[in-house]
Amino acid sequence: MRALILAAVAALALAGPALAGPVTLKVNPVDSDGRVTLGDLFDGAGAASNVVVGQRAGPSIVFEAGQLQSLARQSGLDWANPTGLRRVVVRNAAMAPGAAAVAAADTAVGTAGPAVSRSAPVRTAHGERVISRNDIVEVAYEVGGVRLTISGRAEGAAAVGQRLAVRNLQSNRVIDAVATAPGQAAAGPAARAATQHFAAR
């Protein structure tokens, strides 16, 4: 009997790491109720999606990457952090970058549902940092009436109107952009316009 128990314990010990499922960090993790879950953070969280790992009291909450890896591992998830992030910012879904743009786009194409008013821009003090190094940033490129957005990782910090480099998470190329709001930046002609606009304040 003792040998059987020892064999079962050994089998469980060996199986433990194999149970950890690989997951991918969401590009712009958000939560809607102040309770940050593994499902809010990772694609592929499965049965661990509802595990709460933090409480957001303000517009955002910041997790250290190592802390997040440990929390995920405790629930059987394996996040490899392939891009070497130092920290992960989770924002209120209602204030997340792109939320107002998506709502406006839905209204413009006649999507069924109640009309959504555009959110007022977030006001920040002159010179106040709105993007920190390693933040996930949504970069907008607009030309000829066509607007494209990509998500990348900030290579440095910036206040509104200041230039910064953003690394595209998919192509790994660096984009020259201008910070326009918390978690948001502009590139191309819009970046030049933003620089002139904020310089004229």
Buried (B, 14 or more C-beta within 10 A) or exposed (E): EEEEEEEEEEEEEEEEEEEBBEBEBBBBBBBEEEEBBBBBBBEBBEEBBEBEBBEBEEEBBEBEBEBBBEBBEEBBBEBEBEEEBEBBBBBBBEBBBBBBBEBEEBBEEEEEEEEBEEEEEBEBEEEEBBBBEBBBBBBBBBEEEEEEBBBBBBBBBBBBBBBBBBBBBEEEEEBEBBBBBBBBBBBBEBBEEBBEEBEEE
